[in-house]
Structure formats: C-alpha cells, structure tokens
Amino acid sequence: MNFKLSEENEQMKTMVRNFVDKEVDLYANEIEETEEIPKHLIDKAKELGLFGLSIPEEYGASA
C-alpha cells in the first residue's frame, strides 16, 4: 500500500521541516531544559500558519 501526500501537504511538510531545521533545532537543548518554547519561535510558527492546523475551517481555523 502506497501513500502519497497531496501537493499542498508536501509543501506544508517541506515548510515545517525547514522551520524546524533552520530555527527550532538551534533551541532544542534550551527547550528540553526549560520545558518552554521561546516566544520568538511561537511567533514565527504563528506567522507560518502552524497554529490551529488540527481545527477544521468551519470551527475557525485558517484555510
């Protein structure tokens, strides 16, 4: 059984991977030690539209 992501999902996957590789990984130890995510990473994740991904549009999530 092969599973293929849609083009939109592939783009999202690539964008998230780039964000993690370029920005989040730099703070991984700090996040692990403090159990807190730096505000600038949260703000960047919001800019990228990563908040509310699991919420359907009809309930207010962004498209």
C-alpha positions as CSV (number, residue, x, y, z in Angstrom):
1,M,0.0,0.0,0.0
2,N,1.5,3.3,-1.1
3,F,0.5,6.6,0.5
4,K,1.1,9.8,-1.4
5,L,0.6,13.3,0.1
6,S,-1.2,15.9,-1.9
7,E,1.0,18.7,-3.4
8,E,-0.4,21.1,-0.7
9,N,0.5,18.6,2.1
10,E,4.0,18.1,0.6
11,Q,4.6,21.8,0.6
12,M,3.4,22.1,4.2
13,K,5.7,19.2,5.2
14,T,8.7,20.9,3.5
15,M,7.9,24.3,5.1
16,V,7.7,22.7,8.6
17,R,10.8,20.7,8.1
18,N,12.7,23.9,7.0
19,F,11.4,25.8,10.0
20,V,12.5,23.0,12.4
21,D,15.9,22.6,10.8
22,K,16.7,26.3,10.5
23,E,15.2,27.7,13.6
24,V,13.8,25.2,16.2
25,D,16.8,22.9,16.3
26,L,19.0,25.8,17.5
27,Y,17.0,25.9,20.6
28,A,16.3,22.2,21.2
29,N,18.5,21.9,24.3
30,E,17.1,25.1,25.8
31,I,13.5,23.9,25.2
32,E,14.4,20.5,26.7
33,E,16.0,22.0,29.8
34,T,13.4,24.7,30.5
35,E,10.4,22.9,29.1
36,E,9.4,26.2,27.5
37,I,9.4,27.3,23.9
38,P,11.0,30.7,23.2
39,K,8.4,33.4,22.3
40,H,10.1,34.2,19.0
41,L,9.6,30.6,17.9
42,I,6.0,30.7,18.8
43,D,5.5,34.0,16.9
44,K,7.3,32.5,13.9
45,A,5.1,29.4,14.0
46,K,2.0,31.6,14.1
47,E,3.4,33.6,11.1
48,L,3.7,30.4,9.2
49,G,0.2,29.4,10.0
50,L,1.1,26.4,12.2
51,F,-1.4,27.1,14.9
52,G,-4.8,25.6,14.6
53,L,-3.8,23.0,12.0
54,S,-5.9,20.4,13.6
55,I,-9.0,22.6,13.8
56,P,-11.4,22.4,10.9
57,E,-12.1,25.6,9.0
58,E,-15.8,25.5,9.9
59,Y,-14.7,26.0,13.6
60,G,-12.4,28.9,12.8
61,A,-9.1,27.5,11.7
62,S,-7.3,29.3,8.9
63,A,-7.5,27.8,5.4
